[in-house]
């Protein structure tokens, strides 16, 4: 099977001049990365993932995030971990291949150009997985292939 195309870069959600979280996505999942405050025992952090909602914070305090998700997720395969002072939340997309413009509904949406780039990258990943089972190394070959597929209305 072809390797997944890694996200070209992570995106940041900034609110009132402060980074709330970074995020990226693949064909099947959305990953959120929240930097944890220093000097707080790791056992005090929590995260609740529902099919359309995420809540996280420090036990005994108001939630840091308490928002609806952009799209539904599979709760049985979504999870969170604490890694090097970062909470990493993996949200398994219910609708594989759907491009998310942000993990949180109405917050930190990508601009149309960035959304278009994400959608093209995910289309290529899907094409690799479902059709040709190869990994394209050259960006130029990738763009030429996408143009060819668009001309022949092959794209999903």
C-alpha positions as CSV (number, residue, x, y, z in Angstrom):
1,X,0.0,0.0,0.0
2,X,1.2,3.5,-0.7
3,X,2.5,5.7,2.1
4,X,0.2,8.5,3.3
5,X,1.1,12.0,2.2
6,X,2.1,13.7,5.3
7,X,0.5,17.1,5.9
8,X,2.8,19.8,4.4
9,X,2.5,21.9,7.5
10,X,0.5,22.2,10.6
11,X,-2.0,25.0,11.0
12,X,-2.3,27.2,14.1
13,X,-5.4,28.5,15.7
14,X,-4.6,31.9,17.2
15,X,-7.1,33.7,19.5
16,X,-6.5,37.2,21.0
17,X,-2.8,36.9,19.9
18,X,-2.2,33.6,21.6
19,X,-1.8,30.2,20.0
20,X,-4.7,27.9,21.2
21,X,-3.6,24.8,19.3
22,X,-1.8,23.5,16.2
23,X,-3.5,21.0,13.9
24,X,-3.1,19.0,10.7
25,X,-5.1,16.3,8.9
26,X,-4.7,13.2,6.8
27,X,-7.3,11.4,4.7
28,X,-8.6,9.6,7.8
29,X,-7.9,11.8,10.8
30,X,-7.4,15.3,12.2
31,X,-4.6,15.8,14.8
32,X,-4.7,18.6,17.3
33,X,-1.6,19.6,19.4
34,X,-2.1,21.7,22.6
35,X,0.9,22.9,24.5
36,X,0.4,22.2,28.2
37,X,1.1,24.7,30.9
38,X,4.2,24.1,32.9
39,X,4.3,22.7,36.4
40,X,0.9,21.0,36.3
41,X,0.9,17.3,37.0
42,X,0.0,15.3,33.9
43,X,-2.7,13.3,35.8
44,X,-4.8,16.5,36.1
45,X,-5.3,16.9,32.4
46,X,-8.4,15.5,30.8
47,X,-10.0,15.2,27.3
48,X,-13.5,14.1,26.4
49,X,-14.2,13.3,22.8
50,X,-17.8,12.9,21.6
51,X,-18.9,12.3,18.0
52,X,-19.4,16.1,17.5
53,X,-17.8,17.7,20.5
54,X,-14.4,18.0,22.3
55,X,-13.7,19.2,25.8
56,X,-10.3,19.4,27.5
57,X,-8.7,21.1,30.4
58,X,-7.3,20.7,33.9
59,X,-9.5,18.9,36.4
60,X,-11.2,21.3,38.9
61,X,-10.9,24.3,36.5
62,X,-13.1,25.6,33.6
63,X,-12.4,23.8,30.4
64,X,-9.6,25.1,28.1
65,X,-11.6,24.0,25.0
66,X,-15.3,23.1,25.0
67,X,-16.4,23.3,21.4
68,X,-18.3,21.5,18.7
69,X,-16.2,19.8,16.0
70,X,-16.4,20.8,12.4
71,X,-17.6,17.3,11.4
72,X,-18.4,14.1,13.2
73,X,-15.7,11.7,14.4
74,X,-15.6,8.0,15.2
75,X,-15.3,8.0,19.0
76,X,-14.2,4.4,19.3
77,X,-11.0,5.1,17.3
78,X,-10.3,8.7,18.5
79,X,-8.0,9.2,21.4
80,X,-5.6,11.5,23.2
81,X,-2.1,11.3,24.6
82,X,0.3,13.5,26.5
83,X,3.7,13.7,24.8
84,X,6.5,16.0,25.9
85,X,4.3,18.7,27.4
86,X,1.9,18.5,24.4
87,X,-1.6,17.0,24.4
88,X,-2.0,15.2,21.1
89,X,-5.6,14.5,20.1
90,X,-6.3,12.2,17.2
91,X,-9.8,12.5,15.8
92,X,-10.8,9.7,13.4
93,X,-12.9,11.2,10.7
94,X,-16.3,9.6,10.3
95,X,-16.3,10.6,6.6
96,X,-12.9,9.5,5.3
97,X,-11.5,11.9,2.8
98,X,-13.5,15.0,3.9
99,X,-11.4,18.1,4.1
100,X,-11.8,20.0,7.4
101,X,-11.1,23.8,7.3
102,X,-10.7,23.7,11.1
103,X,-11.1,21.1,13.8
104,X,-13.4,23.4,15.8
105,X,-16.6,24.6,14.2
106,X,-16.5,28.3,13.4
107,X,-13.1,28.9,14.9
108,X,-9.8,29.4,13.1
109,X,-11.0,28.5,9.7
110,X,-8.4,28.1,6.9
111,X,-8.6,30.7,4.2
112,X,-10.0,29.4,0.8
113,X,-6.5,29.0,-0.7
114,X,-5.2,26.9,2.2
115,X,-8.4,24.8,2.2
116,X,-8.0,24.2,-1.6
117,X,-4.4,23.0,-1.0
118,X,-5.5,20.7,1.7
119,X,-8.3,19.3,-0.4
120,X,-5.9,18.7,-3.3
121,X,-3.4,16.9,-1.1
122,X,-6.1,14.7,0.4
123,X,-7.4,13.9,-3.1
124,X,-3.9,12.8,-4.1
125,X,-3.6,10.7,-1.0
126,X,-6.9,9.0,-1.7
127,X,-5.9,8.4,-5.3
128,X,-2.7,6.8,-4.1
129,X,-4.5,4.5,-1.7
130,X,-7.4,3.5,-3.9
131,X,-6.1,3.4,-7.4
132,X,-2.4,3.2,-8.1
133,X,-0.8,2.2,-4.8
134,X,2.4,4.2,-5.4
135,X,4.0,7.1,-3.7
136,X,4.7,10.2,-5.8
137,X,7.9,11.9,-4.9
138,X,8.0,14.7,-7.4
139,X,5.6,17.6,-6.8
140,X,5.7,18.3,-10.5
141,X,4.5,14.8,-11.4
142,X,1.8,15.1,-8.7
143,X,0.5,18.4,-10.2
144,X,0.6,17.0,-13.7
145,X,-1.3,13.9,-12.6
146,X,-4.0,16.0,-10.8
147,X,-4.5,18.1,-13.9
148,X,-4.8,15.0,-16.0
149,X,-7.3,13.5,-13.6
150,X,-9.3,16.7,-13.5
151,X,-9.4,17.0,-17.3
152,X,-11.0,13.5,-17.4
153,X,-13.3,14.1,-14.5
154,X,-11.7,11.3,-12.6
155,X,-11.5,13.0,-9.2
156,X,-13.9,11.5,-6.8
